[in-house]
């Protein structure tokens, strides 16, 4: 299936290293630093000044993109309950909670985990923690598993 000129990338292609996500690079995540295995996904990031909002903290949209990338990345990891090699995943729902502001130039770790799979629904969660291990933002996500021949109705 080709959508708007692009073919969705399967979990198998991602796991084999055959894909680089240009959007992740735009938000400051180097895909080669994204670790996904055993139902988990993790990355360490340092937000750049360009991510700041007028209040001098990192924009919530940037944080949401980070959480979405890692929560959905967990679904692409290699474990029962995650996507199989012939499937791709789409975030269907993302629920966020911001506990504290993030600041440019500081190091944060974001970790995602597969909670369970029910049919085509993969439930995941992600947590952004500061350098001291305190959670500054959390998310739960619903990732929909799709085959390449999936047609929306």
MARMIDO-882669 format. One line per field, with one value per residue (C-alpha): x, y, z; residue number from 1. Coordinates in nm, 2 decimals, always signed. Layout:
% residues N
east: c(X  ...)
north: c(Y  ...)
up: c(Z  ...)
nr: c(NUM  ...)
***
This chain:
% residues 153
east: c(+0.00  +0.12  -0.02  +0.05  +0.34  +0.50  +0.50  +0.47  +0.78  +0.73  +0.87  +1.09  +1.26  +1.31  +1.45  +1.70  +1.82  +1.67  +1.50  +1.60  +1.32  +1.39  +1.12  +1.31  +1.62  +1.41  +1.32  +1.67  +1.66  +1.93  +1.76  +2.08  +2.07  +1.71  +1.74  +1.44  +1.44  +1.25  +0.93  +1.12  +1.25  +1.48  +1.67  +1.87  +1.82  +1.93  +1.67  +1.82  +1.73  +1.51  +1.26  +1.19  +0.85  +0.82  +0.84  +1.20  +1.11  +1.08  +0.76  +0.50  +0.46  +0.83  +0.79  +0.47  +0.67  +0.94  +0.69  +0.51  +0.83  +0.94  +0.59  +0.53  +0.90  +0.84  +0.58  +0.85  +1.08  +1.14  +0.91  +0.58  +0.31  +0.49  +0.46  +0.55  +0.79  +0.51  +0.33  +0.37  +0.22  +0.03  -0.03  -0.41  -0.42  -0.17  -0.25  +0.00  +0.08  +0.33  +0.48  +0.75  +0.90  +1.19  +1.48  +1.72  +2.07  +1.97  +1.99  +1.67  +1.60  +1.28  +1.18  +0.89  +0.74  +0.48  +0.21  +0.00  -0.14  -0.51  -0.56  -0.44  -0.42  -0.08  -0.09  +0.24  +0.36  +0.66  +0.83  +1.07  +1.30  +1.54  +1.91  +1.81  +1.55  +1.24  +0.96  +0.89  +0.64  +0.45  +0.23  +0.02  -0.04  -0.25  -0.06  -0.27  -0.10  -0.16  -0.05  +0.08  -0.24  -0.46  -0.73  -0.91  -1.28)
north: c(+0.00  +0.35  +0.65  +1.00  +0.86  +0.68  +0.32  +0.26  +0.11  -0.22  -0.31  -0.57  -0.30  -0.07  -0.36  -0.44  -0.08  +0.00  +0.32  +0.67  +0.90  +1.25  +1.39  +1.26  +1.44  +1.77  +1.74  +1.64  +1.27  +1.08  +0.76  +0.56  +0.66  +0.52  +0.18  -0.05  -0.41  -0.65  -0.43  -0.12  +0.19  +0.45  +0.76  +1.04  +1.39  +1.74  +1.99  +2.28  +2.64  +2.63  +2.41  +2.69  +2.86  +3.23  +3.13  +3.00  +2.63  +2.36  +2.37  +2.11  +2.01  +1.91  +1.70  +1.54  +1.45  +1.29  +1.09  +0.98  +0.87  +0.66  +0.53  +0.41  +0.30  +0.05  -0.11  -0.16  -0.34  -0.71  -0.88  -1.08  -0.81  -0.57  -0.53  -0.83  -0.80  -0.74  -0.48  -0.10  +0.10  +0.43  +0.62  +0.63  +0.79  +0.98  +1.09  +1.33  +1.45  +1.73  +1.72  +1.99  +2.21  +2.09  +2.33  +2.36  +2.23  +1.98  +1.60  +1.40  +1.03  +0.90  +0.54  +0.36  +0.02  -0.21  -0.28  -0.53  -0.62  -0.69  -0.77  -0.48  -0.25  -0.22  -0.02  +0.15  +0.41  +0.65  +0.86  +1.15  +1.18  +1.45  +1.39  +1.29  +1.03  +1.24  +1.20  +1.54  +1.41  +1.09  +0.94  +0.65  +0.56  +0.33  +0.22  +0.05  -0.24  -0.24  -0.47  -0.31  -0.40  -0.22  +0.01  +0.26  +0.26)
up: c(+0.00  -0.09  +0.10  -0.05  -0.24  +0.06  +0.16  +0.54  +0.69  +0.87  +1.21  +1.04  +0.83  +1.13  +1.34  +1.06  +1.06  +0.72  +0.82  +0.94  +1.07  +0.95  +1.19  +1.49  +1.37  +1.36  +1.72  +1.82  +1.85  +1.66  +1.55  +1.60  +1.97  +2.01  +2.18  +2.12  +2.24  +2.47  +2.47  +2.57  +2.40  +2.54  +2.44  +2.61  +2.48  +2.55  +2.42  +2.22  +2.26  +1.95  +2.16  +2.41  +2.44  +2.54  +2.91  +2.87  +2.92  +2.66  +2.46  +2.55  +2.19  +2.17  +2.49  +2.34  +2.02  +2.23  +2.44  +2.12  +1.95  +2.25  +2.34  +1.98  +1.95  +2.23  +2.00  +1.73  +1.98  +1.96  +2.20  +2.21  +2.23  +2.00  +1.62  +1.41  +1.12  +0.86  +1.05  +1.10  +1.39  +1.41  +1.73  +1.77  +2.12  +2.33  +2.69  +2.85  +3.20  +3.25  +3.61  +3.58  +3.30  +3.09  +3.01  +2.72  +2.77  +3.04  +2.99  +3.00  +2.96  +2.80  +2.84  +2.68  +2.76  +2.60  +2.85  +2.66  +2.32  +2.25  +1.88  +1.68  +1.99  +2.15  +2.48  +2.58  +2.82  +2.83  +3.10  +3.06  +3.37  +3.46  +3.55  +3.91  +3.79  +3.87  +3.62  +3.45  +3.19  +3.13  +2.86  +2.78  +2.42  +2.20  +1.89  +1.62  +1.44  +1.07  +0.78  +0.46  +0.28  +0.54  +0.39  +0.61  +0.57)
nr: c(1  2  3  4  5  6  7  8  9  10  11  12  13  14  15  16  17  18  19  20  21  22  23  24  25  26  27  28  29  30  31  32  33  34  35  36  37  38  39  40  41  42  43  44  45  46  47  48  49  50  51  52  53  54  55  56  57  58  59  60  61  62  63  64  65  66  67  68  69  70  71  72  73  74  75  76  77  78  79  80  81  82  83  84  85  86  87  88  89  90  91  92  93  94  95  96  97  98  99  100  101  102  103  104  105  106  107  108  109  110  111  112  113  114  115  116  117  118  119  120  121  122  123  124  125  126  127  128  129  130  131  132  133  134  135  136  137  138  139  140  141  142  143  144  145  146  147  148  149  150  151  152  153)
***
